[in-house]
């Protein structure tokens, strides 16, 4: 065997072994993915309930007019863009009517994620963020 034959054999062997390991990893991922898909809705539900539980509604009046402008502007943008996207997508009229409310409810998700991120970043970073 020459050096060229050895190099060709090693390259071919490496490619065949990578296919073998890929199929093994794909099977392992499928075995892990199936149970996770069953419990993920529960995990999401728990996360958003716990994140929303930290929301202090008494702090909303302290935002003042700037907070009101932000909330109204964000709401109008979400509703308008939701309707516009539904129009571009040529969906049914009942979808156009309610898609904006579905998008608007995502504000709770953003609030929950920001509160959770703040809590974890304050613990992780040595510098105060505010």
Backbone bond lengths (Angstrom), bond angles and torsions (degrees), N, CA, C in turn:
res aa  C-N    CA-C-N  psi(-1)  N-CA   C-N-CA  omega(-1)  CA-C   N-CA-C  phi
1 X - - - 1.456 - - 1.515 109.80 -
2 X 1.309 114.48 137.07 1.457 118.88 177.75 1.521 109.29 -93.49
3 X 1.309 114.35 172.84 1.464 120.39 178.68 1.525 110.63 -61.62
4 X 1.317 117.86 -37.81 1.462 122.25 179.55 1.529 110.94 -63.43
5 X 1.342 117.19 -40.39 1.464 120.80 177.79 1.536 111.08 -64.90
6 X 1.309 115.77 -41.22 1.476 119.95 179.71 1.523 110.48 -63.63
7 X 1.312 116.53 -44.07 1.459 120.08 -179.50 1.527 110.83 -63.97
8 X 1.318 117.59 -40.55 1.459 121.74 177.69 1.524 110.57 -64.52
9 X 1.332 117.03 -42.72 1.459 120.88 179.26 1.528 110.79 -62.92
10 X 1.312 116.76 -45.15 1.471 120.61 -178.81 1.529 110.55 -63.54
11 X 1.316 117.39 -42.03 1.466 120.76 179.23 1.523 110.84 -63.76
12 X 1.320 116.61 -45.07 1.461 120.67 179.18 1.524 110.88 -64.10
13 X 1.316 116.42 -44.06 1.465 121.14 179.56 1.531 110.49 -61.38
14 X 1.320 116.97 -41.94 1.463 120.74 179.80 1.533 110.65 -64.16
15 X 1.325 117.00 -40.66 1.468 119.57 178.96 1.522 111.63 -66.32
16 X 1.321 117.61 -41.52 1.463 121.16 179.70 1.532 109.86 -65.20
17 X 1.316 117.39 -42.63 1.465 120.74 -179.72 1.531 111.11 -67.07
18 X 1.323 116.81 -35.69 1.467 118.41 178.52 1.525 110.13 -65.92
19 X 1.319 118.46 -37.47 1.466 120.82 175.39 1.523 111.09 -64.07
20 X 1.329 116.81 -40.46 1.464 120.44 178.24 1.527 111.06 -62.16
21 X 1.333 116.19 -47.75 1.459 119.88 -179.19 1.525 111.10 -67.33
22 X 1.330 117.38 -34.95 1.451 120.42 177.49 1.522 110.49 -61.95
23 X 1.326 117.68 -44.38 1.469 119.78 -179.82 1.527 110.73 -66.47
24 X 1.323 117.72 -35.87 1.464 120.73 177.45 1.526 111.18 -66.91
25 X 1.326 116.25 -42.46 1.459 120.26 179.82 1.524 110.32 -67.62
26 X 1.340 116.86 -39.04 1.464 119.79 178.39 1.527 110.82 -62.06
27 X 1.329 117.16 -39.99 1.465 120.37 178.29 1.534 110.46 -65.97
28 X 1.318 116.94 -41.01 1.467 120.84 178.83 1.532 110.28 -63.95
29 X 1.330 116.64 -43.87 1.461 119.86 179.13 1.521 111.60 -62.78
30 X 1.314 117.52 -36.88 1.459 120.34 178.39 1.528 110.55 -66.26
31 X 1.339 117.23 -38.69 1.472 120.19 178.47 1.523 111.36 -67.25
32 X 1.320 117.64 -31.29 1.461 121.12 178.98 1.532 110.55 -81.49
33 X 1.319 116.93 -36.43 1.464 122.13 -174.73 1.527 112.29 -66.33
34 X 1.303 118.10 -39.72 1.460 121.28 -175.55 1.528 112.59 -60.06
35 X 1.327 120.26 -50.68 1.477 118.42 177.44 1.532 113.14 -65.60
36 X 1.340 116.22 -33.33 1.463 118.51 179.55 1.526 111.64 -65.01
37 X 1.317 116.92 -38.39 1.466 119.75 178.89 1.524 111.33 -63.51
38 X 1.314 117.18 -27.58 1.457 120.28 179.70 1.527 112.59 -76.31
39 X 1.333 117.68 -32.85 1.462 119.40 -176.00 1.525 113.74 -99.36
40 X 1.339 119.27 -11.60 1.462 120.41 -176.62 1.526 113.62 -60.87
41 X 1.332 121.35 -40.02 1.471 117.88 176.90 1.525 112.88 -58.24
42 X 1.325 117.23 -38.11 1.459 120.54 177.71 1.526 110.91 -65.92
43 X 1.327 117.37 -41.06 1.467 121.11 178.66 1.529 110.15 -62.66
44 X 1.338 116.90 -44.71 1.465 119.86 178.37 1.521 111.38 -62.78
45 X 1.307 116.95 -42.91 1.461 121.07 179.79 1.525 110.54 -60.73
46 X 1.318 116.93 -46.37 1.463 120.41 179.12 1.526 111.57 -63.30
47 X 1.334 116.36 -41.92 1.465 119.49 -179.29 1.515 111.05 -60.64
48 X 1.336 117.36 -49.66 1.449 119.58 -174.80 1.521 112.26 -71.71
49 X 1.327 116.77 -29.82 1.474 118.65 174.66 1.517 110.49 -67.52
50 X 1.322 116.66 -45.21 1.470 119.62 -179.12 1.527 111.52 -69.89
51 X 1.326 117.65 -37.61 1.465 119.80 178.97 1.519 110.29 -67.82
52 X 1.318 117.92 -39.48 1.458 121.46 179.37 1.514 112.41 -71.08
53 X 1.323 117.18 -23.79 1.464 120.32 -179.70 1.526 111.33 -67.63
54 X 1.329 117.33 -21.97 1.470 120.70 -179.79 1.518 113.17 -84.44
55 X 1.319 118.25 -5.39 1.459 121.70 -177.44 1.528 110.00 -70.60
56 X 1.322 115.91 126.89 1.466 121.21 179.45 1.522 108.47 -100.47
57 X 1.330 115.87 100.89 1.460 120.72 -178.74 1.524 111.85 -66.46
58 X 1.326 117.43 -24.04 1.465 120.08 179.75 1.529 111.72 -69.34
59 X 1.326 118.08 -16.19 1.467 121.05 -179.83 1.522 112.65 -83.65
60 X 1.324 118.34 -11.69 1.464 120.84 -176.78 1.520 112.29 -63.46
61 X 1.347 120.96 -43.57 1.469 118.81 178.00 1.530 113.63 -62.24
62 X 1.311 117.93 -24.03 1.461 120.87 179.79 1.524 111.73 -70.18
63 X 1.332 117.41 -15.79 1.462 120.08 178.64 1.521 112.06 -69.05
64 X 1.317 115.82 -29.60 1.460 119.78 177.78 1.512 113.15 72.27
65 X 1.329 114.69 -156.24 1.470 119.97 -175.70 1.527 111.66 -68.48
66 X 1.315 117.36 -32.54 1.467 119.96 178.36 1.526 110.65 -62.81
67 X 1.309 116.26 -42.14 1.461 120.45 177.27 1.507 112.31 -64.58
68 X 1.326 116.41 -39.93 1.466 120.42 178.86 1.525 110.80 -65.05
69 X 1.336 116.58 -43.03 1.470 119.96 178.08 1.527 110.21 -62.40
70 X 1.326 116.87 -42.51 1.466 120.40 179.16 1.527 111.19 -62.13
71 X 1.322 116.70 -48.84 1.461 120.56 -177.42 1.530 110.93 -63.35
72 X 1.334 116.80 -45.27 1.466 120.05 179.42 1.535 111.67 -66.91
73 X 1.312 117.00 -42.20 1.467 120.30 179.11 1.519 112.06 -65.07
74 X 1.302 116.22 -42.04 1.469 119.87 178.49 1.517 110.31 -65.45
75 X 1.312 117.03 -43.06 1.460 120.95 179.42 1.522 111.01 -62.16
76 X 1.329 116.42 -46.14 1.470 120.13 -179.88 1.526 110.67 -64.16
77 X 1.316 117.21 -40.58 1.468 120.48 177.97 1.519 112.33 -63.32
78 X 1.312 116.70 -43.19 1.465 119.95 179.20 1.522 111.43 -66.34
79 X 1.324 117.03 -43.52 1.463 120.25 -179.61 1.533 110.13 -65.89
80 X 1.319 116.35 -46.72 1.466 119.89 -179.14 1.517 112.72 -63.64
81 X 1.320 116.44 -46.08 1.467 119.59 -179.73 1.522 111.77 -69.77
82 X 1.317 117.32 -31.47 1.464 119.97 175.55 1.515 111.29 -64.07
83 X 1.326 116.04 -44.54 1.472 120.27 177.90 1.525 111.12 -66.87
84 X 1.328 116.63 -40.21 1.456 120.49 179.48 1.529 111.01 -64.02
85 X 1.317 116.35 -44.54 1.458 120.28 177.64 1.519 112.06 -63.26
86 X 1.324 116.66 -38.82 1.457 120.09 177.81 1.526 110.55 -66.57
87 X 1.332 117.56 -35.38 1.463 120.53 177.11 1.525 110.98 -67.02
88 X 1.338 116.45 -44.38 1.461 119.51 178.09 1.530 111.20 -63.05
89 X 1.322 116.19 -35.01 1.462 121.01 -180.00 1.511 113.99 -78.50
90 X 1.333 117.07 -6.67 1.466 122.79 179.32 1.525 111.95 52.97
91 X 1.318 114.86 50.99 1.465 119.87 179.08 1.516 109.87 -91.56
92 X 1.316 115.35 173.00 1.461 120.37 -178.94 1.533 110.70 -63.52
93 X 1.312 115.34 158.27 1.468 120.72 -177.82 1.523 112.14 -62.59
94 X 1.339 117.79 -37.61 1.469 119.02 -179.50 1.528 111.15 -68.20
95 X 1.333 117.24 -29.21 1.467 119.69 175.72 1.519 109.44 -70.54
96 X 1.342 117.17 -44.03 1.468 120.74 177.28 1.522 110.89 -57.22
97 X 1.323 115.17 -37.26 1.459 120.48 -176.21 1.530 112.44 -68.26
98 X 1.337 117.02 -37.80 1.463 120.06 -172.27 1.523 115.39 -108.58
99 X 1.312 118.79 -7.87 1.462 119.66 -178.81 1.531 111.05 -63.13
100 X 1.312 116.66 -34.06 1.464 119.98 -179.71 1.524 111.23 -64.26
101 X 1.319 117.45 -39.75 1.463 119.74 178.68 1.522 111.15 -67.56
102 X 1.325 116.41 -33.98 1.467 119.77 176.54 1.513 111.63 -65.67
103 X 1.329 116.36 -39.89 1.462 120.28 178.59 1.524 110.39 -71.56
104 X 1.312 116.76 -38.27 1.459 121.06 -178.74 1.526 111.79 -61.55
105 X 1.323 117.02 -34.18 1.460 119.63 -179.70 1.522 112.13 -68.93
106 X 1.321 117.96 -12.35 1.452 120.66 178.57 1.526 112.09 -70.60
107 X 1.326 117.21 -8.03 1.467 120.02 176.41 1.518 109.97 -60.91
108 X 1.318 117.10 -36.60 1.461 120.38 177.15 1.520 111.93 -63.15
109 X 1.321 115.73 -35.61 1.461 120.22 177.35 1.518 109.37 -64.71
110 X 1.330 117.27 -45.94 1.460 120.90 -179.40 1.524 111.17 -63.15
111 X 1.320 116.45 -41.80 1.466 120.11 179.07 1.522 110.44 -64.23
112 X 1.328 116.24 -45.47 1.461 120.13 179.67 1.516 112.31 -62.36
113 X 1.326 116.93 -42.57 1.465 119.95 178.95 1.520 111.47 -66.42
114 X 1.328 117.44 -39.42 1.462 118.90 -179.78 1.525 111.39 -67.83
115 X 1.317 117.25 -38.95 1.473 119.85 177.32 1.522 111.25 -65.20
116 X 1.332 115.49 -41.91 1.458 119.30 179.19 1.529 110.87 -65.61
117 X 1.328 116.55 -42.62 1.465 120.24 179.23 1.521 110.98 -63.92
118 X 1.330 116.87 -41.28 1.459 119.80 179.42 1.527 110.92 -61.45
119 X 1.326 115.69 -43.17 1.462 119.36 -178.63 1.529 111.02 -62.40
120 X 1.331 116.37 -42.41 1.461 120.00 -178.24 1.524 111.83 -74.76
121 X 1.331 118.27 -36.43 1.457 120.56 -179.77 1.517 111.82 -70.31
122 X 1.320 117.27 -36.51 1.466 119.80 179.43 1.522 109.80 -62.79
123 X 1.335 116.62 -38.02 1.470 119.60 178.13 1.520 111.50 -72.32
124 X 1.339 117.79 -35.56 1.453 121.30 -172.97 1.515 113.54 -83.41
125 X 1.340 117.41 -34.12 1.460 120.15 -175.65 1.511 111.66 -92.64
126 X 1.321 117.05 138.55 1.467 119.42 178.15 1.525 112.54 -76.29
127 X 1.326 118.63 -14.02 1.451 123.33 -176.05 1.531 108.66 -102.76
128 X 1.319 117.52 138.81 1.458 120.63 176.36 1.517 109.76 -73.06
129 X 1.321 117.12 139.55 1.457 121.95 -178.38 1.512 113.05 -85.66
130 X 1.310 118.41 -15.25 1.468 120.86 -178.73 1.495 110.36 -139.35
